[in-house]
Amino acid sequence: MGYTTSYTLFAHRVADPEIAKRIAESLRSCDVIGYALSGDYQFAEDGVEFFSYDSVNWYDHEKDMRAISKEFPDIHFELHGEVELNDDIWTQHFLGGRSQLCMAEIIIPPFDPEKLE
C-alpha cells in the first residue's frame, strides 16, 4: 500500500460539450470515474476540468491517460496530483499518447536578517 493522491484532470481547448462527454465516457471505461475522478466536470476559460473523487492509489494513471490521449490526439491533457505527503506534487502532461512529468520544486529562501520584523 502506498500513499494516496488527489487528482485533477484538465483537458485544454475543449469547448464542445459532446467532446467533454466522450472524454468522460473514456475515463469511465478505464474505471477512473467513480474511483479517482468524480465524473463531474466544468468548463473553464481554456478547456474542461474533471474533479477529484477522493484521494486514491491510481497506480495505472500513466497507462490510462496515455490510452485516453491516443483516443483524443489533439487534446492536451494535464493531470495534476498531490500526494498526502506535502512535498510530492506533480503535473503530468499527455498529448497523442506521449507524456511529460513535471515535479514541483519546493524552495525555501535562505535566511535574510534584513527581513526580520
N, C-alpha and C positions, 0 to 999 in steps of 0.2 A: 504494500500500500504506500502510495506517495502522497505528496502534498496536493491539496485541491486547488483548482484555478477557477477564477471567474472570467468568463469570456464575453467579448462584444465583437460583433462582425459588422463591417461596413462595406457596402458594395458601391463603389464610386460611379458616378454618372448614370445612375439608374433612376429614371423618372417615370417610366411606364409601369403602372400597377400590375399589368399582366406579366411582365418580366420579374417583378418582385415576387409575385405569386409562384412563378415557375422556380425561382431560386428557393423559396420556402419549401416547395414540394421536393426539390432535390435534397435539401437539408433534412427533411422529414424521412426521405427514403434511406438516408445514411444513419437514421436514428439519432440525429443531432438535436432536432427539435423535440422537446419533451425530455431531453436529457441535459445538454449543455446550453441550449438556447430555448427560449420560451415559445417561439413561434410568433410572438408579437413583433411587429416592425413598424418603423415610422420613417416617412420621407423627410429628408433634410435638404439643405441647400444644394449639396453636391451628390446626393445619392440616397440610399436607403440603409437604415441601421437596424440590425437584429439584436435583441437584448438578451442578456444572460438569464438563464433559468435559475441556476444555483451554482455554487462552487462545486466542481466535479473533477474527476480524473478522466479527461477525454484524451486517452493515450493515442488514438488514431487521428488526431486533429489534422496533422500534416497530410496524411494519406487521403482523408476525406476531402479536405479543402483542395488538394491538387486535382482530385477527380472532378469536383464541382467546377473548379476554374477551367478545366478542359471542356466541360459542357457549355460554359459561357466564356469563350476565349478572349472576348473583347472587354470583359469587365474586370477591373482591378479590385480584388477583394483584400480587405485589411482586417486581419484577425488580431485582436488585442487581448492579451492575457495578463492577469495579475494573480500571482500565486500567493497563498496565505502567508508566505514569508515576505517581509517588507522590501527586500532587495531583489526580488525576482519578478520583474516587469518587462514585458516584451511586446513587440508587434511583428507579425509575420505577414508579408505581402504575397499575394498569389495572382498570377496572370498567365493564362494559357497553359496551366499545368506546371508552371515553374514557380519557385518561391525564393524569398529572401527573408531571413530572420534578422531583426534589429533588436538587440538587447538594450534596455535602458542603462544609462550611465549616471549613477548617482554620485554627485560630487559635493563634498563638504569643503567650503573655502577655508583657507588657513586662518589662524588667529590673527587679528589685527587690533592692537591695543588702541588705535585711533578711533575705533568704532565702539569702544566701551561707553556705556551711558551711565 
